[in-house]
Amino acid sequence: AVAERCCVLLAADLGLRIDYALPSAAKTPNPTTKVGLEFTETMKGYVWEGGRGPVPVPEAAGDVAATADAEPAAEPATSTSSSNGPATTGSRNPIQFTLTVRADDLDAMLNTPEHKAHMHGTVMCPAIDSEPLSVVNGEFQLFVEVPSPPNTRHMVYSMAMYAKDGRAHFLYGFKVVKDHPNPLRIWHDTSTLYVTVHEGESRRGRVKFAGVMHIRLADFAKQMTTMRVLNAESEVERLAALARFGVNFAGVLWESYGGLLAPREGV
C-alpha cells in the first residue's frame, strides 16, 4: 500500500494520471464449451505373427463373412518369457486393451462424416512387451461409411502404442456393421474387432501381428457404467446428450439389421 501511494504522489508531481479502470474480462470471450461424451472399453483376444492364424483379419469388409463366425480359443496357449524380453505363446499371442474414448464435441462426432473421437489408455500384449503399452492420442471413428461393399460401416480404432523404452507399434482395428438378414448378429458384429499391429508409429509400418478381439459380456456391462456426458449444464442437458447418442447408435443398427429392431405393426 505504501509503494502504491508513493507511485500516486510521484505521478501527480509529474502531471500524470494512473488509470486503474482495467477491464476485468478478456476482450474476446471464451468459446462456448461443447457437450461431450466419454466411455471406457475393454477388449480381449489373440493375434498371430504376420496374421498367419486360424482367424485371419479380413483385408476388406467384404471378406468378413468368411471369418466372422470363427472364435479364438478361450484359453491362451502356454507362454514362455524371459526377464530380458517379451513373452510369447507360440503362434498365438494374447492381447487386450482398456481405452477411454472421449468426444469433446458429441454433435460433431455424430454428424460429421469422419465421426471422430480420441482415445487414451493401455494395451497389454506380452509378445510385444512384458509391460503395458501406453496409448496417448489414439483415434476412434463411429460408424464410418466405407465404399465397398455397399451398405457397410466400420467402427475404427487407430492408435500408436509406446513401450517404456520408447519403442512404438501401431494398432489399427475395425468392427464391421453391414446389411445382414440375421439381426441376431448385432452383438457379434458390434463386439468383434479385427486388428493389425504394425511396427512403428503408423499403418505404413510392416504388419507384425494380426488377429481378432472381442468384448465379453461382463466387460460390456462394466462399459455401460463408465458412459459419462461432459460439460452438461443441467440434468436435462445430460439426459438429452445420452438420448442423442443412443438414437444415433440404434438408428444405424436399425438401418443395417432391421427386422428385430423394427417396430411391430399396430404397436
Buried (B, 14 or more C-beta within 10 A) or exposed (E): EEEEEEEBEEEEEEEEEEEEEEEEEEEEEEEEEEBBBBBBBBBBBBBBBEBEBBBBBBEEBBBBEEBBEEEBEEEBBEBEEEEEEBBBBEBBBBBBBBBBBBBBBBBBBBEEEEBBBBBBBBBBBBBBBBEBBBBEEBBBBBBBEBEEBEEBBBBBBBBBBBBEEEEBBBBBBBBBBBEBEEBEBBEBBBBBBBBBBBBBBEEEBEBBBBBBBBBEEEBBEBBEEEBBBBBBEEEEEBEBBBEBBEEBBEEBBBBBBEEEBEEEEEE
